[in-house]
Each structure stands twice: as C-alpha cells, then as structure tokens.
C-alpha cells in the first residue's frame, strides 16, 4: 500500500505471510557424506537403523513468517533521493521478532553524474549447508534447512555499497563497490582432514566491484558488465585461517 503526501514524500506499508516446510536426511559413513531428499516420502518411513553410520539425522521442520514492512522516500527539487526502510519479521520456529533497517541515498553532483550509497541488514530463516567435498565441478545438489537457532543458526547479513552513475549522450556508466558480512553459516562435511563429527558454524566476508557500461545504437542496445568478487569463509572448527568460498568467482565478464 503506497501513499503520496506530495511530490517529495512517499510512504509504503505492507504485510507478508509465508509458510514453509523442509525435510532432509543426512548421514555419514566411511565413504563420506550422502544425502536423500525425497519429495513426497514420509520421514517416518525412511530407514534410519543402519548400524554402519556414525551420524544419521532425519528432520522435518516447518515455519510461518509474519512480516511487516514500511518505506519512506524523499525526493528534493535537485533530484536527491533518500529512502528509509524497515522490515520486522516474526518466525514461528523461533518465536521472536527481527528488525531489518535499510537506507538508500542518491545525490546528483551534476545533471549527468550521481553518487549512490546503500546499507542494509537482513535475516533469513532458510539456510543451505556448506559442503566442501573434493569435487571438480561443484555441481552437487545443495541441502536446504530451516533454522533452529542451535545447529542451524539464523542467517544474519550486513551489506554496504557505494558507487557512481553517469548518464551522458546515450552512454550509461554504472560502478558499485560493496562489502558484505554473513554470520550463521553451517557446514556438514568431510572435505577437511580435521572435519568435525557434527555441524560446524562459520561466517563469510564478501568484497566486490560491479561495473556496467551500456549504449544505445539505433535499434541495438549494447551491454558490457564486469564483476570482481572475493568470498572468504571462516570455519574455526575446520581451518585455522580464512579460505576461499565455494562460490568465489573472482572475475566475471559479460557482453
């Protein structure tokens, strides 16, 4: 629901309801880790009596999320944009409210040149297990689970970015640099000699730079994009120092 006070001030309010259910089975034996993710199978019918497994867990969890959100935008005569937002989410699986503030600012230095800044905090009840198997393709299916604030903590992230936007004579130049911190990652792995017998908790640090150049030439629109991105994991139970993440693709060029 949006409401415009005048040309400068705008409010947006809303409510979101969502329900989710997750089932998975994890077990470890001498050959490593395997996973079973049937779509319609009843968890009670899955055989969990294998004696040769030193770890075997079957879990079904559900969660209902109630979210309230609000947004305020201010646009001045010199085209300054200030947008303030807040989300408040309650997860039934945790029975607690979490607040997510957001800020977006755009400031025009000249008619064709703008500065940008964003900052936000996010929470996520879903979590994907980080796997460090010794594979070449990294194409194994990811296992998703819901937080229980114990083995699977709530994901919490903070991100800040700043950049410039230039739009002149049909050319658009967009540059953004960003940093992101994620806490609450969970690993279940045998990819390290020091692998934990249970779940391992960790975090990640992301540093990136996005560049976009586009030009309209008659009936053709040309886009060129480049991304520099580094992802470092920190799992103190698995390694003494930080190491590159599974999704660490340092250079990416598109045309």
BALOBA-1460 file (C-alpha; in Angstrom, 3 decimals):
// residues 255
<rec num="1" residu="x" x="0.000" y="0.000" z="0.000"/>
<rec num="2" residu="x" x="1.536" y="3.287" z="-1.088"/>
<rec num="3" residu="x" x="0.609" y="6.835" z="-0.173"/>
<rec num="4" residu="x" x="1.963" y="10.065" z="-1.711"/>
<rec num="5" residu="x" x="1.813" y="13.095" z="0.571"/>
<rec num="6" residu="x" x="3.085" y="15.307" z="-2.259"/>
<rec num="7" residu="x" x="5.764" y="15.244" z="-4.966"/>
<rec num="8" residu="x" x="8.522" y="14.996" z="-2.335"/>
<rec num="9" residu="x" x="7.222" y="12.498" z="0.209"/>
<rec num="10" residu="x" x="6.021" y="8.935" z="-0.330"/>
<rec num="11" residu="x" x="5.120" y="6.185" z="2.148"/>
<rec num="12" residu="x" x="4.724" y="2.447" z="1.555"/>
<rec num="13" residu="x" x="3.339" y="-0.037" z="4.086"/>
<rec num="14" residu="x" x="2.765" y="-3.744" z="3.703"/>
<rec num="15" residu="x" x="2.329" y="-7.164" z="5.270"/>
<rec num="16" residu="x" x="3.581" y="-10.555" z="4.089"/>
<rec num="17" residu="x" x="2.648" y="-14.063" z="5.260"/>
<rec num="18" residu="x" x="4.532" y="-17.184" z="4.170"/>
<rec num="19" residu="x" x="4.688" y="-20.813" z="5.301"/>
<rec num="20" residu="x" x="7.378" y="-23.371" z="4.501"/>
<rec num="21" residu="x" x="8.215" y="-26.995" z="5.347"/>
<rec num="22" residu="x" x="11.595" y="-28.688" z="4.918"/>
<rec num="23" residu="x" x="12.524" y="-32.364" z="5.119"/>
<rec num="24" residu="x" x="16.016" y="-33.815" z="4.809"/>
<rec num="25" residu="x" x="18.138" y="-36.786" z="5.840"/>
<rec num="26" residu="x" x="21.875" y="-36.610" z="6.448"/>
<rec num="27" residu="x" x="24.257" y="-39.420" z="7.283"/>
<rec num="28" residu="x" x="27.998" y="-40.009" z="7.263"/>
<rec num="29" residu="x" x="29.837" y="-43.310" z="6.887"/>
<rec num="30" residu="x" x="33.309" y="-44.361" z="5.836"/>
<rec num="31" residu="x" x="32.708" y="-43.303" z="2.237"/>
<rec num="32" residu="x" x="31.796" y="-39.751" z="3.190"/>
<rec num="33" residu="x" x="28.502" y="-37.864" z="3.100"/>
<rec num="34" residu="x" x="25.344" y="-38.792" z="1.277"/>
<rec num="35" residu="x" x="22.003" y="-37.079" z="1.221"/>
<rec num="36" residu="x" x="18.451" y="-38.193" z="0.498"/>
<rec num="37" residu="x" x="15.821" y="-35.633" z="-0.386"/>
<rec num="38" residu="x" x="12.578" y="-37.355" z="-1.408"/>
<rec num="39" residu="x" x="9.771" y="-35.003" z="-2.393"/>
<rec num="40" residu="x" x="6.766" y="-36.894" z="-1.045"/>
<rec num="41" residu="x" x="8.233" y="-39.553" z="1.209"/>
<rec num="42" residu="x" x="7.099" y="-39.702" z="4.801"/>
<rec num="43" residu="x" x="10.107" y="-39.162" z="7.131"/>
<rec num="44" residu="x" x="8.825" y="-41.931" z="9.412"/>
<rec num="45" residu="x" x="9.137" y="-44.444" z="6.562"/>
<rec num="46" residu="x" x="12.831" y="-43.733" z="5.991"/>
<rec num="47" residu="x" x="15.074" y="-46.437" z="7.398"/>
<rec num="48" residu="x" x="17.436" y="-44.895" z="9.930"/>
<rec num="49" residu="x" x="18.647" y="-48.117" z="11.531"/>
<rec num="50" residu="x" x="21.865" y="-48.585" z="9.550"/>
<rec num="51" residu="x" x="24.486" y="-49.634" z="12.069"/>
<rec num="52" residu="x" x="27.487" y="-48.640" z="9.966"/>
<rec num="53" residu="x" x="26.685" y="-44.934" z="10.029"/>
<rec num="54" residu="x" x="28.383" y="-42.831" z="12.685"/>
<rec num="55" residu="x" x="25.962" y="-39.946" z="12.024"/>
<rec num="56" residu="x" x="22.343" y="-40.204" z="10.880"/>
<rec num="57" residu="x" x="19.758" y="-37.456" z="11.212"/>
<rec num="58" residu="x" x="16.240" y="-37.167" z="9.814"/>
<rec num="59" residu="x" x="14.467" y="-33.865" z="10.280"/>
<rec num="60" residu="x" x="11.195" y="-32.240" z="9.289"/>
<rec num="61" residu="x" x="10.583" y="-28.658" z="10.311"/>
<rec num="62" residu="x" x="8.061" y="-26.014" z="9.323"/>
<rec num="63" residu="x" x="7.945" y="-22.267" z="9.782"/>
<rec num="64" residu="x" x="5.413" y="-19.466" z="9.378"/>
<rec num="65" residu="x" x="6.757" y="-15.978" z="8.770"/>
<rec num="66" residu="x" x="4.811" y="-12.812" z="9.530"/>
<rec num="67" residu="x" x="6.465" y="-9.687" z="8.118"/>
<rec num="68" residu="x" x="5.558" y="-6.020" z="8.439"/>
<rec num="69" residu="x" x="7.443" y="-3.528" z="6.305"/>
<rec num="70" residu="x" x="7.489" y="0.202" z="5.754"/>
<rec num="71" residu="x" x="9.298" y="2.532" z="3.380"/>
<rec num="72" residu="x" x="9.672" y="6.318" z="3.251"/>
<rec num="73" residu="x" x="11.061" y="8.155" z="0.212"/>
<rec num="74" residu="x" x="12.113" y="11.793" z="-0.066"/>
<rec num="75" residu="x" x="12.823" y="13.412" z="-3.448"/>
<rec num="76" residu="x" x="14.024" y="17.017" z="-3.453"/>
<rec num="77" residu="x" x="13.950" y="19.596" z="-6.244"/>
<rec num="78" residu="x" x="17.614" y="18.919" z="-7.044"/>
<rec num="79" residu="x" x="16.782" y="15.203" z="-7.504"/>
<rec num="80" residu="x" x="18.266" y="13.987" z="-4.214"/>
<rec num="81" residu="x" x="16.731" y="10.650" z="-3.259"/>
<rec num="82" residu="x" x="16.658" y="9.399" z="0.335"/>
<rec num="83" residu="x" x="14.832" y="6.140" z="1.018"/>
<rec num="84" residu="x" x="14.488" y="4.731" z="4.533"/>
<rec num="85" residu="x" x="13.009" y="1.285" z="5.097"/>
<rec num="86" residu="x" x="12.352" y="-1.136" z="7.911"/>
<rec num="87" residu="x" x="11.142" y="-4.759" z="7.989"/>
<rec num="88" residu="x" x="10.028" y="-6.599" z="11.102"/>
<rec num="89" residu="x" x="9.757" y="-10.387" z="10.747"/>
<rec num="90" residu="x" x="8.498" y="-12.967" z="13.198"/>
<rec num="91" residu="x" x="9.460" y="-16.615" z="12.648"/>
<rec num="92" residu="x" x="7.233" y="-19.159" z="14.382"/>
<rec num="93" residu="x" x="10.145" y="-21.597" z="14.632"/>
<rec num="94" residu="x" x="11.986" y="-19.069" z="16.841"/>
<rec num="95" residu="x" x="9.029" y="-17.097" z="18.305"/>
<rec num="96" residu="x" x="10.985" y="-13.865" z="18.075"/>
<rec num="97" residu="x" x="10.900" y="-10.609" z="16.068"/>
<rec num="98" residu="x" x="13.849" y="-9.474" z="13.955"/>
<rec num="99" residu="x" x="14.332" y="-5.939" z="12.613"/>
<rec num="100" residu="x" x="15.913" y="-5.130" z="9.258"/>
<rec num="101" residu="x" x="16.737" y="-1.438" z="8.614"/>
<rec num="102" residu="x" x="17.647" y="-0.225" z="5.108"/>
<rec num="103" residu="x" x="18.983" y="3.018" z="3.660"/>
<rec num="104" residu="x" x="19.375" y="4.167" z="0.064"/>
<rec num="105" residu="x" x="20.767" y="7.590" z="-0.907"/>
<rec num="106" residu="x" x="21.372" y="9.084" z="-4.360"/>
<rec num="107" residu="x" x="22.932" y="12.523" z="-4.702"/>
<rec num="108" residu="x" x="23.275" y="14.368" z="-8.046"/>
<rec num="109" residu="x" x="26.673" y="16.035" z="-8.338"/>
<rec num="110" residu="x" x="25.744" y="17.243" z="-11.837"/>
<rec num="111" residu="x" x="22.881" y="16.697" z="-14.266"/>
<rec num="112" residu="x" x="24.525" y="13.557" z="-15.678"/>
<rec num="113" residu="x" x="26.520" y="12.409" z="-12.616"/>
<rec num="114" residu="x" x="25.128" y="10.830" z="-9.431"/>
<rec num="115" residu="x" x="26.629" y="9.330" z="-6.271"/>
<rec num="116" residu="x" x="24.964" y="6.315" z="-4.610"/>
<rec num="117" residu="x" x="25.097" y="4.683" z="-1.193"/>
<rec num="118" residu="x" x="23.147" y="1.777" z="0.306"/>
<rec num="119" residu="x" x="23.241" y="-0.024" z="3.625"/>
<rec num="120" residu="x" x="21.057" y="-2.841" z="4.920"/>
<rec num="121" residu="x" x="20.706" y="-5.604" z="7.466"/>
<rec num="122" residu="x" x="18.923" y="-8.880" z="6.631"/>
<rec num="123" residu="x" x="17.856" y="-12.100" z="8.336"/>
<rec num="124" residu="x" x="16.940" y="-15.403" z="6.701"/>
<rec num="125" residu="x" x="15.325" y="-18.461" z="8.261"/>
<rec num="126" residu="x" x="16.406" y="-20.731" z="5.399"/>
<rec num="127" residu="x" x="19.992" y="-21.971" z="5.328"/>
<rec num="128" residu="x" x="21.921" y="-24.067" z="2.796"/>
<rec num="129" residu="x" x="24.525" y="-26.434" z="4.194"/>
<rec num="130" residu="x" x="28.015" y="-25.521" z="3.006"/>
<rec num="131" residu="x" x="29.745" y="-28.615" z="1.599"/>
<rec num="132" residu="x" x="33.480" y="-28.920" z="0.965"/>
<rec num="133" residu="x" x="33.633" y="-32.178" z="-0.933"/>
<rec num="134" residu="x" x="36.720" y="-32.882" z="-3.045"/>
<rec num="135" residu="x" x="34.974" y="-32.483" z="-6.414"/>
<rec num="136" residu="x" x="35.936" y="-30.640" z="-9.576"/>
<rec num="137" residu="x" x="32.549" y="-29.472" z="-10.805"/>
<rec num="138" residu="x" x="30.823" y="-28.123" z="-7.655"/>
<rec num="139" residu="x" x="27.524" y="-29.343" z="-9.106"/>
<rec num="140" residu="x" x="26.309" y="-31.390" z="-6.162"/>
<rec num="141" residu="x" x="22.764" y="-30.668" z="-5.010"/>
<rec num="142" residu="x" x="22.590" y="-28.291" z="-2.070"/>
<rec num="143" residu="x" x="20.675" y="-29.279" z="1.072"/>
<rec num="144" residu="x" x="18.385" y="-26.612" z="2.499"/>
<rec num="145" residu="x" x="17.126" y="-26.498" z="6.058"/>
<rec num="146" residu="x" x="15.278" y="-24.215" z="8.440"/>
<rec num="147" residu="x" x="16.937" y="-22.552" z="11.379"/>
<rec num="148" residu="x" x="16.537" y="-23.960" z="14.858"/>
<rec num="149" residu="x" x="18.917" y="-21.409" z="16.448"/>
<rec num="150" residu="x" x="21.059" y="-24.318" z="17.628"/>
<rec num="151" residu="x" x="22.715" y="-26.495" z="14.985"/>
<rec num="152" residu="x" x="21.346" y="-24.193" z="12.282"/>
<rec num="153" residu="x" x="21.550" y="-20.569" z="13.381"/>
<rec num="154" residu="x" x="19.542" y="-17.800" z="11.785"/>
<rec num="155" residu="x" x="21.436" y="-16.252" z="8.870"/>
<rec num="156" residu="x" x="22.362" y="-12.632" z="9.542"/>
<rec num="157" residu="x" x="23.974" y="-10.315" z="6.996"/>
<rec num="158" residu="x" x="25.102" y="-6.709" z="6.762"/>
<rec num="159" residu="x" x="25.907" y="-5.071" z="3.425"/>
<rec num="160" residu="x" x="27.176" y="-1.636" z="2.441"/>
<rec num="161" residu="x" x="27.768" y="-0.326" z="-1.057"/>
<rec num="162" residu="x" x="28.755" y="2.904" z="-2.750"/>
<rec num="163" residu="x" x="29.106" y="3.931" z="-6.352"/>
<rec num="164" residu="x" x="28.620" y="6.377" z="-9.184"/>
<rec num="165" residu="x" x="26.134" y="6.590" z="-12.064"/>
<rec num="166" residu="x" x="26.937" y="8.579" z="-15.227"/>
<rec num="167" residu="x" x="24.356" y="9.005" z="-17.994"/>
<rec num="168" residu="x" x="25.555" y="11.180" z="-20.887"/>
<rec num="169" residu="x" x="24.821" y="11.286" z="-24.645"/>
<rec num="170" residu="x" x="23.290" y="7.815" z="-24.717"/>
<rec num="171" residu="x" x="26.088" y="6.270" z="-22.664"/>
<rec num="172" residu="x" x="25.410" y="4.817" z="-19.205"/>
<rec num="173" residu="x" x="28.276" y="4.089" z="-16.824"/>
<rec num="174" residu="x" x="27.421" y="2.405" z="-13.509"/>
<rec num="175" residu="x" x="30.022" y="1.442" z="-10.889"/>
<rec num="176" residu="x" x="29.325" y="-0.089" z="-7.468"/>
<rec num="177" residu="x" x="31.699" y="-1.349" z="-4.762"/>
<rec num="178" residu="x" x="30.324" y="-3.380" z="-1.872"/>
<rec num="179" residu="x" x="31.233" y="-5.296" z="1.265"/>
<rec num="180" residu="x" x="29.064" y="-7.950" z="2.890"/>
<rec num="181" residu="x" x="29.339" y="-9.950" z="6.103"/>
<rec num="182" residu="x" x="27.256" y="-13.111" z="6.675"/>
<rec num="183" residu="x" x="27.054" y="-14.899" z="10.028"/>
<rec num="184" residu="x" x="25.317" y="-18.193" z="10.765"/>
<rec num="185" residu="x" x="26.669" y="-20.437" z="8.004"/>
<rec num="186" residu="x" x="26.520" y="-24.173" z="8.697"/>
<rec num="187" residu="x" x="28.754" y="-26.926" z="7.298"/>
<rec num="188" residu="x" x="28.415" y="-30.704" z="7.305"/>
<rec num="189" residu="x" x="31.486" y="-32.029" z="5.553"/>
<rec num="190" residu="x" x="34.315" y="-34.495" z="5.234"/>
<rec num="191" residu="x" x="36.258" y="-32.237" z="2.896"/>
<rec num="192" residu="x" x="38.893" y="-31.493" z="5.550"/>
<rec num="193" residu="x" x="41.163" y="-33.818" z="7.480"/>
<rec num="194" residu="x" x="40.029" y="-32.005" z="10.624"/>
<rec num="195" residu="x" x="36.319" y="-32.309" z="9.796"/>
<rec num="196" residu="x" x="34.007" y="-32.046" z="12.760"/>
<rec num="197" residu="x" x="31.896" y="-35.073" z="13.699"/>
<rec num="198" residu="x" x="28.900" y="-32.745" z="13.900"/>
<rec num="199" residu="x" x="27.882" y="-29.476" z="12.249"/>
<rec num="200" residu="x" x="30.352" y="-26.615" z="12.025"/>
<rec num="201" residu="x" x="29.384" y="-22.955" z="12.264"/>
<rec num="202" residu="x" x="31.064" y="-20.199" z="10.313"/>
<rec num="203" residu="x" x="30.843" y="-16.867" z="8.534"/>
<rec num="204" residu="x" x="31.815" y="-15.303" z="5.237"/>
<rec num="205" residu="x" x="33.262" y="-11.972" z="4.097"/>
<rec num="206" residu="x" x="32.457" y="-10.733" z="0.591"/>
<rec num="207" residu="x" x="34.189" y="-7.902" z="-1.249"/>
<rec num="208" residu="x" x="33.062" y="-6.953" z="-4.722"/>
<rec num="209" residu="x" x="33.011" y="-4.441" z="-7.552"/>
<rec num="210" residu="x" x="30.317" y="-4.278" z="-10.266"/>
<rec num="211" residu="x" x="30.823" y="-2.330" z="-13.483"/>
<rec num="212" residu="x" x="28.195" y="-1.797" z="-16.190"/>
<rec num="213" residu="x" x="28.538" y="0.070" z="-19.490"/>
<rec num="214" residu="x" x="25.663" y="0.303" z="-21.962"/>
<rec num="215" residu="x" x="24.996" y="2.236" z="-25.164"/>
<rec num="216" residu="x" x="22.001" y="2.622" z="-27.477"/>
<rec num="217" residu="x" x="22.998" y="2.467" z="-31.164"/>
<rec num="218" residu="x" x="19.957" y="2.737" z="-33.421"/>
<rec num="219" residu="x" x="17.905" y="-0.439" z="-32.884"/>
<rec num="220" residu="x" x="20.701" y="-2.085" z="-30.913"/>
<rec num="221" residu="x" x="21.443" y="-1.879" z="-27.210"/>
<rec num="222" residu="x" x="24.936" y="-2.937" z="-26.152"/>
<rec num="223" residu="x" x="25.672" y="-4.049" z="-22.576"/>
<rec num="224" residu="x" x="29.053" y="-4.851" z="-21.085"/>
<rec num="225" residu="x" x="29.425" y="-5.904" z="-17.481"/>
<rec num="226" residu="x" x="32.339" y="-6.889" z="-15.282"/>
<rec num="227" residu="x" x="32.293" y="-8.192" z="-11.710"/>
<rec num="228" residu="x" x="35.217" y="-8.586" z="-9.336"/>
<rec num="229" residu="x" x="34.218" y="-10.690" z="-6.348"/>
<rec num="230" residu="x" x="36.074" y="-12.398" z="-3.497"/>
<rec num="231" residu="x" x="34.389" y="-14.686" z="-0.947"/>
<rec num="232" residu="x" x="36.236" y="-15.875" z="2.154"/>
<rec num="233" residu="x" x="34.899" y="-18.425" z="4.631"/>
<rec num="234" residu="x" x="35.833" y="-18.677" z="8.293"/>
<rec num="235" residu="x" x="35.104" y="-22.030" z="9.973"/>
<rec num="236" residu="x" x="37.287" y="-22.211" z="13.064"/>
<rec num="237" residu="x" x="36.474" y="-25.918" z="13.601"/>
<rec num="238" residu="x" x="37.731" y="-26.806" z="10.116"/>
<rec num="239" residu="x" x="40.642" y="-24.444" z="9.452"/>
<rec num="240" residu="x" x="42.780" y="-22.016" z="11.443"/>
<rec num="241" residu="x" x="42.544" y="-19.232" z="8.847"/>
<rec num="242" residu="x" x="40.134" y="-17.958" z="6.219"/>
<rec num="243" residu="x" x="39.876" y="-19.762" z="2.875"/>
<rec num="244" residu="x" x="38.064" y="-19.133" z="-0.471"/>
<rec num="245" residu="x" x="34.365" y="-19.952" z="-0.550"/>
<rec num="246" residu="x" x="32.661" y="-22.393" z="-2.902"/>
<rec num="247" residu="x" x="31.081" y="-19.512" z="-4.838"/>
<rec num="248" residu="x" x="34.291" y="-17.481" z="-5.104"/>
<rec num="249" residu="x" x="34.395" y="-16.469" z="-8.800"/>
<rec num="250" residu="x" x="36.904" y="-13.630" z="-8.787"/>
<rec num="251" residu="x" x="36.397" y="-12.329" z="-12.339"/>
<rec num="252" residu="x" x="33.248" y="-12.395" z="-14.463"/>
<rec num="253" residu="x" x="32.896" y="-10.562" z="-17.797"/>
<rec num="254" residu="x" x="29.684" y="-10.433" z="-19.840"/>
<rec num="255" residu="x" x="28.862" y="-8.789" z="-23.172"/>
